[in-house]
């Protein structure tokens, strides 16, 4: 619950997202996912890991592109 409140606070600020805030948001978004995977077989976790990383990377790239577009 604490992670959700802290993430909401970061996301509710006006203006561009800083690299530090984006890192915190993406890191905190992984907490509930990883908690659900704690009791799963390691093979399943490893199979899902590429999709999780791809999703986080896509979110990062999207924010960076939006920031660059707003500067031009």
N, C-alpha and C positions, 0 to 999 in steps of 0.2 A: 504494500500500500504506500509506503514512504517513497518508493521509487516512482510511483505514478504521480504523486503530488509534486515531487521535485521536477519531474519531466514536464508536467503541466506548467509549472512556474517558468521553466526555460522557454517553452513554446509560446507562452502568452505575451512575451515581451515584443514590443514593436521594433521594426527595423530588420535588417538582415541578420541571419543566423551566423554567429561566430563559429569558427572551427572548434573551439572548446565546447560550446553549447551543443553543436552537432555531435561531437564525440560522446558527450554525456548522454544525449538523447538516444543515440544508437546503442550505446553500451547498456543503458537501463532498459531498452526495449528487449534486449536479449535475456534479461533475468527471468521473466515468466516462462519464456520458451525453454530455457535451460532447466528450470525447476521441473517442468513437465517431463523432461527427458531423463531426469536423474535415475529413475528405476528401469529405464529401457536398456535393451542389450546394446553393448558398444558398437556392434555392427550396424544397427539401425541408426544410431547417433552419427556414425561416420558416413552413412549413406545420405543422411539429411544435411550434413554440414555444408556441402557445396551450394545447396539451394539457399541456406541461411546466409552464407557469405555473399552470394550473388544478390540477394535481396537488399542486404545492408549496403553493398557497394553501389547498387542502382540508386538507392535513396541518397547516398552521398553525392554521386555524380549529378543527380537532378538538382540538388541544392546548389552545388557549385555552378552549374550552368545557369540557373536562375539568377544567382548573384552576378555572374559575369554579364549576362544580358541586361541587367538593370544598370550596370556601370556604363554601358555604351549608349 
